[in-house]
Amino acid sequence: MKTFSSYLSITPLKDVMKPIFKEDDCVTMEVMEDASILEGLKILLEYQLPYLYVVDDEVGIRKGMFSFEDLNYVLY
């Protein structure tokens, strides 16, 4: 099983989403085509979220989630 940080290092962050609505302390997101790891960090901080979810937009199923620490780890 891949860790989130290794998953993110091989997966374009275009799968990171921008908030649409709040639901159970998480935010449902829509795909941003040009998102980067830094954009993911910005979203986590701006909306004070514990996690962002990677969603398969074909079927709308969550494929994984990552936190600020996961994204920060990938950067350094």
C-alpha atoms as an extended CHARMM CRD file, in Angstrom:
* protein
*
        76  EXT
         1         1  MET       CA              0.0000000000        0.0000000000        0.0000000000  PROA      1               0.0000000000
         2         2  LYS       CA              1.3390000000        3.4250000000       -0.9320000000  PROA      2               0.0000000000
         3         3  THR       CA              1.6120000000        6.1830000000        1.6400000000  PROA      3               0.0000000000
         4         4  PHE       CA             -0.1320000000        9.4640000000        0.9030000000  PROA      4               0.0000000000
         5         5  SER       CA              3.2020000000       11.2100000000        0.4640000000  PROA      5               0.0000000000
         6         6  SER       CA              4.4530000000        8.6790000000       -2.0940000000  PROA      6               0.0000000000
         7         7  TYR       CA              1.0200000000        8.7250000000       -3.7530000000  PROA      7               0.0000000000
         8         8  LEU       CA              1.2150000000       12.5180000000       -4.0530000000  PROA      8               0.0000000000
         9         9  SER       CA              4.7570000000       12.4420000000       -5.3710000000  PROA      9               0.0000000000
        10        10  ILE       CA              3.6090000000       10.4520000000       -8.4160000000  PROA      10              0.0000000000
        11        11  THR       CA              0.1090000000       11.9070000000       -8.7800000000  PROA      11              0.0000000000
        12        12  PRO       CA             -0.5290000000       15.3720000000      -10.2410000000  PROA      12              0.0000000000
        13        13  LEU       CA             -2.2270000000       17.5420000000       -7.6840000000  PROA      13              0.0000000000
        14        14  LYS       CA             -4.8970000000       18.4210000000      -10.2510000000  PROA      14              0.0000000000
        15        15  ASP       CA             -6.8560000000       15.8990000000       -8.1550000000  PROA      15              0.0000000000
        16        16  VAL       CA             -6.8030000000       18.3740000000       -5.2800000000  PROA      16              0.0000000000
        17        17  MET       CA            -10.1230000000       20.1170000000       -5.0630000000  PROA      17              0.0000000000
        18        18  LYS       CA            -11.5370000000       23.4830000000       -4.1450000000  PROA      18              0.0000000000
        19        19  PRO       CA            -14.3270000000       23.7240000000       -1.5660000000  PROA      19              0.0000000000
        20        20  ILE       CA            -17.9680000000       23.5770000000       -2.6200000000  PROA      20              0.0000000000
        21        21  PHE       CA            -19.7630000000       22.8570000000        0.6420000000  PROA      21              0.0000000000
        22        22  LYS       CA            -19.0080000000       21.7420000000        4.1840000000  PROA      22              0.0000000000
        23        23  GLU       CA            -20.0690000000       18.2940000000        5.3430000000  PROA      23              0.0000000000
        24        24  ASP       CA            -19.1480000000       16.5490000000        8.6030000000  PROA      24              0.0000000000
        25        25  ASP       CA            -15.9930000000       18.5950000000        9.2710000000  PROA      25              0.0000000000
        26        26  CYS       CA            -14.6780000000       18.0110000000        5.7810000000  PROA      26              0.0000000000
        27        27  VAL       CA            -15.1260000000       19.9700000000        2.6040000000  PROA      27              0.0000000000
        28        28  THR       CA            -16.3380000000       18.4580000000       -0.6430000000  PROA      28              0.0000000000
        29        29  MET       CA            -14.1110000000       19.5980000000       -3.4480000000  PROA      29              0.0000000000
        30        30  GLU       CA            -14.1210000000       20.0310000000       -7.2060000000  PROA      30              0.0000000000
        31        31  VAL       CA            -11.0890000000       19.4440000000       -9.4040000000  PROA      31              0.0000000000
        32        32  MET       CA             -8.7610000000       22.3420000000      -10.1090000000  PROA      32              0.0000000000
        33        33  GLU       CA             -6.8280000000       21.4820000000      -13.2690000000  PROA      33              0.0000000000
        34        34  ASP       CA             -3.6840000000       23.4530000000      -12.4370000000  PROA      34              0.0000000000
        35        35  ALA       CA             -3.4930000000       22.7810000000       -8.6940000000  PROA      35              0.0000000000
        36        36  SER       CA             -0.0940000000       22.2250000000       -7.1190000000  PROA      36              0.0000000000
        37        37  ILE       CA              1.1280000000       20.9060000000       -3.7910000000  PROA      37              0.0000000000
        38        38  LEU       CA              1.4450000000       24.5070000000       -2.6010000000  PROA      38              0.0000000000
        39        39  GLU       CA             -2.1730000000       25.1160000000       -3.6430000000  PROA      39              0.0000000000
        40        40  GLY       CA             -3.1920000000       22.1200000000       -1.5440000000  PROA      40              0.0000000000
        41        41  LEU       CA             -1.3410000000       23.5690000000        1.4570000000  PROA      41              0.0000000000
        42        42  LYS       CA             -3.0040000000       26.9520000000        0.8720000000  PROA      42              0.0000000000
        43        43  ILE       CA             -6.4790000000       25.3580000000        0.7940000000  PROA      43              0.0000000000
        44        44  LEU       CA             -5.8160000000       23.4110000000        4.0100000000  PROA      44              0.0000000000
        45        45  LEU       CA             -4.6620000000       26.5760000000        5.7860000000  PROA      45              0.0000000000
        46        46  GLU       CA             -7.2350000000       28.9670000000        4.3400000000  PROA      46              0.0000000000
        47        47  TYR       CA            -10.1980000000       26.7670000000        5.2390000000  PROA      47              0.0000000000
        48        48  GLN       CA             -8.5730000000       25.3060000000        8.3910000000  PROA      48              0.0000000000
        49        49  LEU       CA             -9.2230000000       21.7660000000        7.2140000000  PROA      49              0.0000000000
        50        50  PRO       CA             -7.7320000000       18.6590000000        8.8090000000  PROA      50              0.0000000000
        51        51  TYR       CA             -7.5890000000       16.8360000000        5.4650000000  PROA      51              0.0000000000
        52        52  LEU       CA             -8.1370000000       17.1350000000        1.7370000000  PROA      52              0.0000000000
        53        53  TYR       CA             -9.5790000000       14.1520000000       -0.0760000000  PROA      53              0.0000000000
        54        54  VAL       CA             -8.4390000000       12.8250000000       -3.4350000000  PROA      54              0.0000000000
        55        55  VAL       CA            -11.6140000000       11.9670000000       -5.3130000000  PROA      55              0.0000000000
        56        56  ASP       CA            -12.1110000000        9.9490000000       -8.4850000000  PROA      56              0.0000000000
        57        57  ASP       CA            -14.2660000000       12.4590000000      -10.3540000000  PROA      57              0.0000000000
        58        58  GLU       CA            -15.4970000000        9.7860000000      -12.7810000000  PROA      58              0.0000000000
        59        59  VAL       CA            -17.4870000000        8.0840000000      -10.0310000000  PROA      59              0.0000000000
        60        60  GLY       CA            -17.1150000000       10.4970000000       -7.1140000000  PROA      60              0.0000000000
        61        61  ILE       CA            -15.4290000000        7.9900000000       -4.7900000000  PROA      61              0.0000000000
        62        62  ARG       CA            -12.7540000000        9.1170000000       -2.3460000000  PROA      62              0.0000000000
        63        63  LYS       CA             -9.4500000000        7.4670000000       -3.2700000000  PROA      63              0.0000000000
        64        64  GLY       CA             -7.4080000000        8.8640000000       -0.3970000000  PROA      64              0.0000000000
        65        65  MET       CA             -6.8950000000       11.7970000000        1.8860000000  PROA      65              0.0000000000
        66        66  PHE       CA             -3.9470000000       13.8450000000        2.9850000000  PROA      66              0.0000000000
        67        67  SER       CA             -3.1560000000       16.3810000000        5.6550000000  PROA      67              0.0000000000
        68        68  PHE       CA             -0.9650000000       19.4720000000        5.8620000000  PROA      68              0.0000000000
        69        69  GLU       CA              1.8310000000       17.2790000000        7.2560000000  PROA      69              0.0000000000
        70        70  ASP       CA              1.5210000000       14.8770000000        4.3040000000  PROA      70              0.0000000000
        71        71  LEU       CA              1.8240000000       17.7030000000        1.7740000000  PROA      71              0.0000000000
        72        72  ASN       CA              4.5590000000       19.4800000000        3.7070000000  PROA      72              0.0000000000
        73        73  TYR       CA              6.5470000000       16.2220000000        3.8680000000  PROA      73              0.0000000000
        74        74  VAL       CA              6.4130000000       15.9040000000        0.0770000000  PROA      74              0.0000000000
        75        75  LEU       CA              7.8660000000       19.4050000000       -0.3110000000  PROA      75              0.0000000000
        76        76  TYR       CA             10.9570000000       18.7590000000        1.8360000000  PROA      76              0.0000000000
